[in-house]
Amino acid sequence: MGNSGSAVKVCTDHQGGINWLSLSPDGQRLLTGSEDGTARLWSTADSQCHGHFQGHESYITFCHLENEAAFTCSADHTIRKWDVMTGQCLAIYRGHTSIVNRILVAKDYLFSGSYDRTARCWSVDKEKQIQEFRGHRNCVLTLAHYSSRDVLEEEEEEEEEEEKVSRDLLVTGSTDCTVKVWWVSSGRCYQTLLGHTGAVLCLILDAPNRELFSGSTDYTIRTWNIVTGEQLKVFKEHQGSVICLELVNRHLYSGSADRTVKCWLVDTGERIQTYKAHKHSVSTLKYHAGILFTGSGDACARAFNSKSGVLQKIFRGHKFIINCIQIHNELLYTASHDGTLRIWDIRGICKRNKRRLKKERSAQGRNSQKGSLSRLFNNKVGCMVQQENGE
């Protein structure tokens, strides 16, 4: 059993549940988006609130933080861009006709997905809609982005002459049970991936290996070739909706409403570990330094040894579901529907895990050396026997 941990700091500035938590690429700041219609900016150096972004007319569903700009989307049908230093609203992106539930920033593009059944692409700097992706029969819940340069060979690229201007592609998952891949430049649907029988809740992309993973309310995870659209594998062991995914070193981690996380070998489809102990759905997960951190509807965060599946620690203190977690400088940040951001010291777990990994590597080295000596001895014995038999 894991030991219970207490937070080193509890931030209670929000007046409503926190729906998302984003860490800046440089690790210096965190952004929280809340049911109270505001976003707050936090320093990872002192854990203080250094910015309060106000202007949305309804709750914030999702947020994204760059080093110099912050982005929020809302049930008020808009997306806003904010200056990190001044807190000033720099742009308002209008066009969606329902709740905007997801945004993604890539290069100079801002992508958004909405309950209005569309995804859209905006120019980050010009506050202008560039493209609309229309074709889903229901809400667009999740997004991913890649460039065909990352996945297509030169001869394959030549086949896509009309898309030469821009090779960017957007992937969308919807409650209509489909995943669609779109050319950003034209808005044309490149692939429709059929197979799921429930809403697609999460996507994760492995562009170098041409693979896309999708998790669904049909209890499955499916792997697709993003060039051909072929379904490669179906992971079927969950007994509830697949809510979140994490891909690390060809290991796929899936969090589910069945109260478990499972680890799969991507190349074979084999399930090699199941992480239990949650008393409700697993809402979010994050891999860090050989440890799997999870957030759950039971209001607890947990740390598991990713290899053995052993529960190492339980982080108690939240009152409602943990919606998002981030890790930076061996601090765990958890954001909850109870409106608080909690910060936990995970140095002890990380140190113990590093010691364990060191011992395992050392033992593997000794076993390898023993194996080599054993093989050498057996080879010598074999040669002696052959000589005695005159072979």
C-alpha positions in Angstrom: 0.0 0.0 0.0 1.2 3.5 -0.7 1.7 6.2 1.9 -0.6 9.2 2.1 0.9 12.5 1.2 -0.1 16.1 2.1 0.2 19.1 -0.2 3.1 21.6 0.3 0.7 24.3 -0.9 -3.0 24.7 -1.6 -4.0 27.6 -4.0 -7.6 28.6 -3.5 -7.9 31.8 -5.6 -10.4 30.4 -8.1 -14.1 30.7 -7.3 -15.1 27.6 -9.3 -13.8 24.3 -10.4 -10.5 24.1 -12.4 -11.1 22.4 -15.7 -7.6 22.4 -17.1 -3.9 23.1 -16.2 -1.2 23.9 -18.7 2.6 24.2 -18.2 4.6 26.6 -20.3 7.4 25.1 -22.5 10.1 26.7 -20.4 8.5 25.4 -17.2 8.4 28.8 -15.6 4.6 29.2 -15.4 1.3 27.3 -15.1 -2.1 28.3 -16.4 -5.4 27.3 -14.9 -8.8 27.6 -16.6 -11.9 27.7 -14.4 -15.6 27.4 -14.1 -15.5 30.9 -12.7 -14.9 32.2 -16.2 -11.3 33.3 -15.5 -7.8 32.0 -16.0 -4.9 32.4 -13.6 -1.2 32.4 -14.2 1.1 30.8 -11.6 4.9 30.9 -11.1 6.5 27.6 -10.6 9.4 29.3 -8.8 7.2 30.6 -5.9 3.8 29.0 -6.5 2.2 32.5 -6.4 -0.6 33.8 -8.7 1.0 36.4 -11.0 -1.9 36.9 -13.4 -5.7 37.0 -13.5 -7.3 36.9 -17.0 -10.9 38.1 -17.0 -13.2 38.6 -19.9 -15.0 35.4 -20.9 -18.7 35.5 -20.4 -19.0 31.8 -19.3 -16.8 29.0 -17.9 -13.5 28.2 -19.4 -13.3 24.6 -20.7 -9.6 24.3 -21.7 -6.4 26.4 -21.7 -3.0 26.4 -23.3 0.1 28.2 -22.3 3.1 29.3 -24.4 6.1 31.2 -23.0 4.7 34.6 -23.9 1.0 34.1 -24.6 -1.9 32.2 -23.0 -5.0 30.9 -24.8 -8.4 30.0 -23.3 -11.6 28.6 -24.8 -15.0 28.9 -23.3 -18.7 27.9 -23.2 -19.2 31.5 -24.5 -18.3 30.2 -28.0 -15.0 32.2 -28.1 -11.3 31.7 -27.8 -9.1 34.4 -26.2 -5.4 35.1 -26.4 -3.7 36.9 -23.5 -0.4 38.6 -22.8 1.4 36.7 -20.1 3.3 39.7 -18.8 0.4 42.3 -18.7 -2.7 40.1 -18.5 -4.2 42.1 -21.4 -6.5 40.3 -23.8 -4.7 40.4 -27.2 -7.3 38.8 -29.4 -10.8 37.3 -29.4 -11.5 34.5 -32.0 -15.2 34.5 -32.9 -17.0 32.1 -35.2 -18.0 29.0 -33.3 -21.8 28.7 -32.6 -21.5 26.5 -29.5 -19.2 25.6 -26.6 -15.5 25.5 -27.6 -14.1 22.6 -25.7 -10.6 22.1 -27.0 -7.8 24.2 -28.5 -4.3 23.3 -29.9 -1.5 25.7 -30.8 0.9 24.6 -33.5 3.3 26.9 -35.4 1.3 30.0 -36.4 -1.9 28.1 -36.2 -4.6 27.9 -33.5 -7.0 25.0 -33.8 -10.3 24.6 -32.0 -13.0 22.0 -31.6 -16.6 22.7 -30.7 -20.0 21.3 -29.8 -21.1 23.0 -33.0 -19.7 19.9 -34.9 -16.9 21.8 -36.5 -13.2 22.3 -35.9 -11.6 25.6 -37.0 -8.1 26.9 -37.8 -7.2 30.5 -36.9 -4.2 32.7 -37.6 -2.6 33.2 -34.1 -1.5 36.7 -34.9 -4.2 38.1 -37.2 -7.3 37.1 -35.1 -8.6 35.6 -38.3 -10.3 32.3 -39.2 -8.3 30.5 -41.9 -10.2 27.3 -42.3 -13.4 25.5 -41.1 -13.5 21.7 -41.0 -17.0 20.5 -41.5 -18.2 16.9 -41.7 -18.6 15.5 -38.3 -22.2 14.6 -37.3 -21.7 15.5 -33.6 -19.4 17.3 -31.2 -15.6 17.5 -31.8 -14.0 16.5 -28.6 -10.3 16.1 -29.2 -7.5 17.3 -31.6 -4.1 16.4 -32.8 -1.8 18.0 -35.4 1.1 16.9 -37.6 2.9 17.7 -40.9 2.9 15.3 -43.8 6.7 15.9 -43.9 6.8 13.9 -40.6 5.2 10.8 -42.1 5.2 10.7 -45.9 8.0 9.6 -48.2 9.0 12.0 -51.0 7.2 9.9 -53.7 4.0 9.9 -51.5 4.2 13.6 -51.1 4.2 14.1 -54.9 0.8 12.4 -55.1 -0.7 15.2 -53.0 0.1 18.0 -55.5 -3.0 20.1 -54.6 -1.8 20.2 -51.0 1.7 21.3 -51.8 1.1 24.8 -50.4 0.7 23.5 -46.9 1.4 20.0 -45.7 -0.2 20.4 -42.2 -2.9 18.0 -41.2 -5.4 18.2 -38.3 -6.9 15.1 -36.6 -10.3 15.3 -34.9 -12.1 12.9 -32.7 -15.9 13.2 -32.3 -18.9 11.8 -30.4 -20.1 10.6 -33.8 -17.6 7.6 -33.2 -15.2 8.7 -36.0 -11.8 10.1 -36.3 -11.1 12.4 -39.3 -7.9 13.7 -40.8 -8.0 17.0 -42.6 -5.7 19.0 -44.9 -5.3 22.3 -43.1 -4.8 24.3 -46.4 -8.0 23.3 -48.1 -10.2 22.0 -45.3 -10.6 18.8 -47.3 -11.1 15.5 -45.3 -8.1 13.3 -46.1 -9.2 10.2 -44.1 -12.2 9.1 -42.1 -11.2 6.4 -39.6 -14.1 4.0 -39.0 -14.2 1.3 -36.3 -15.2 2.8 -33.0 -18.8 2.3 -31.8 -18.7 5.0 -29.1 -17.6 8.6 -28.7 -13.9 9.2 -29.3 -12.6 10.9 -26.1 -8.9 11.1 -26.6 -6.2 11.0 -29.2 -2.4 10.6 -29.1 -0.2 10.8 -32.2 3.2 9.1 -32.9 4.0 10.8 -36.2 7.5 9.2 -36.7 5.9 5.8 -36.6 2.9 6.9 -38.6 0.5 5.8 -35.8 -2.5 7.4 -34.2 -4.1 6.0 -31.0 -7.7 6.7 -30.1 -9.6 6.0 -26.9 -13.4 5.7 -26.8 -16.6 5.1 -24.8 -16.8 1.7 -26.5 -14.1 0.6 -24.0 -11.4 0.2 -26.7 -8.2 1.8 -27.9 -7.5 1.6 -31.6 -4.3 2.1 -33.5 -4.4 3.5 -37.0 -1.9 4.1 -39.8 -2.3 7.8 -40.4 -1.1 7.6 -44.0 -3.4 4.7 -45.2 -6.2 5.0 -42.6 -5.8 1.3 -41.9 -6.8 0.1 -38.4 -3.8 -1.8 -37.1 -4.8 -3.1 -33.6 -7.7 -3.0 -31.1 -6.9 -3.0 -27.4 -10.0 -4.5 -25.7 -9.4 -5.3 -22.0 -10.9 -2.2 -20.4 -14.4 -2.6 -18.9 -15.3 1.1 -19.2 -14.7 4.2 -21.3 -11.1 5.1 -22.2 -10.7 8.6 -20.9 -7.0 9.4 -21.2 -3.8 8.2 -23.0 0.0 8.6 -22.5 2.6 7.2 -24.9 6.2 6.7 -23.6 8.9 4.6 -25.2 6.5 2.4 -27.2 4.5 1.8 -24.0 0.9 3.0 -24.1 -0.9 3.9 -20.8 -4.7 4.1 -20.8 -6.9 5.5 -18.0 -10.5 4.3 -17.9 -13.9 4.7 -16.2 -13.3 1.1 -15.1 -11.1 2.5 -12.3 -7.8 1.2 -13.8 -4.9 2.2 -15.9 -3.4 -0.4 -18.2 0.0 -0.5 -19.9 0.3 -2.0 -23.4 3.2 -2.8 -25.6 2.4 -0.9 -28.8 4.4 -3.2 -31.1 2.6 -6.4 -30.0 -0.7 -5.2 -28.5 0.1 -7.1 -25.3 -1.2 -5.7 -22.0 1.7 -6.0 -19.6 0.4 -4.2 -16.5 -2.8 -3.1 -14.8 -2.7 -0.3 -12.1 -5.5 -0.7 -9.6 -6.5 1.1 -6.3 -8.6 3.9 -7.8 -12.1 4.1 -6.4 -13.6 6.0 -9.3 -12.7 6.8 -13.0 -9.2 7.6 -13.9 -9.5 11.1 -15.3 -5.9 12.1 -16.1 -2.4 10.5 -16.1 1.2 11.5 -16.5 4.4 9.4 -16.8 7.5 10.8 -15.1 10.9 9.2 -14.4 9.6 5.6 -14.2 6.6 6.6 -12.2 3.0 6.7 -13.4 0.9 9.5 -11.7 -2.9 9.4 -12.0 -5.8 11.6 -11.1 -9.2 10.2 -10.3 -12.8 10.9 -9.7 -12.3 9.7 -6.2 -10.4 13.1 -5.5 -7.0 11.4 -5.0 -3.8 11.4 -7.1 -1.6 8.3 -7.0 1.9 7.4 -7.9 2.7 3.9 -9.2 5.9 2.2 -10.0 5.3 2.0 -13.8 7.1 -1.4 -14.2 5.8 -3.3 -11.2 2.4 -1.6 -10.9 3.0 -1.2 -7.1 1.2 1.8 -5.6 3.9 4.0 -4.0 1.9 7.0 -2.7 -1.6 8.4 -2.4 -2.1 12.2 -2.5 -5.2 13.1 -0.5 -6.8 16.5 0.1 -9.0 17.4 -2.9 -12.7 17.2 -2.5 -13.8 16.5 -6.1 -12.5 15.0 -9.3 -8.9 15.8 -10.3 -9.2 17.1 -13.9 -5.5 17.6 -14.8 -2.0 17.0 -13.5 1.4 18.5 -14.4 4.9 17.8 -13.2 7.9 20.1 -13.0 11.1 20.1 -10.9 9.9 17.1 -8.9 6.7 18.9 -7.9 3.3 17.5 -8.8 0.5 19.9 -9.6 -3.1 18.8 -9.4 -6.1 20.8 -10.5 -9.5 19.8 -9.3 -13.2 20.5 -9.7 -13.1 21.7 -6.1 -11.5 24.9 -7.4 -8.0 24.3 -5.9 -4.6 23.9 -7.3 -2.5 21.7 -5.0 1.3 21.3 -5.1 3.0 18.2 -3.8 6.6 17.4 -3.2 7.5 14.1 -5.1 11.3 14.3 -4.5 11.2 11.3 -2.1 9.4 9.1 -4.6 11.6 10.1 -7.4 14.8 9.4 -5.4 13.5 6.0 -4.3 12.6 5.1 -7.8 16.0 6.2 -9.1 17.8 4.0 -6.5 15.5 1.1 -7.5 16.3 1.6 -11.2 20.0 1.8 -10.4 19.9 -1.5 -8.4 17.9 -3.2 -11.2 20.4 -2.1 -13.8 23.3 -3.3 -11.6 21.6 -6.7 -11.0 20.9 -7.0 -14.8 24.6 -6.3 -15.4 25.7 -8.9 -12.9 23.3 -11.5 -14.3 24.5 -10.7 -17.8 28.1 -11.2 -16.7 27.2 -14.5 -15.0 25.4 -15.6 -18.1 28.5 -14.8 -20.2 30.7 -16.8 -17.8 28.3 -19.6 -17.8 28.2 -19.7 -21.6 32.0 -19.6 -21.7 32.2 -22.5 -19.2 29.7 -24.6 -21.1 31.4 -23.9 -24.4 34.7 -25.0 -22.9 33.1 -28.2 -21.5 31.5 -28.8 -24.9 34.9 -28.5 -26.6 36.5 -30.9 -24.1 33.8 -33.5 -24.6 34.2 -33.2 -28.4 38.0 -33.7 -28.1 37.6 -36.8 -25.8 35.2 -38.3 -28.3 37.6 -37.6 -31.1 35.0 -35.4 -32.9 
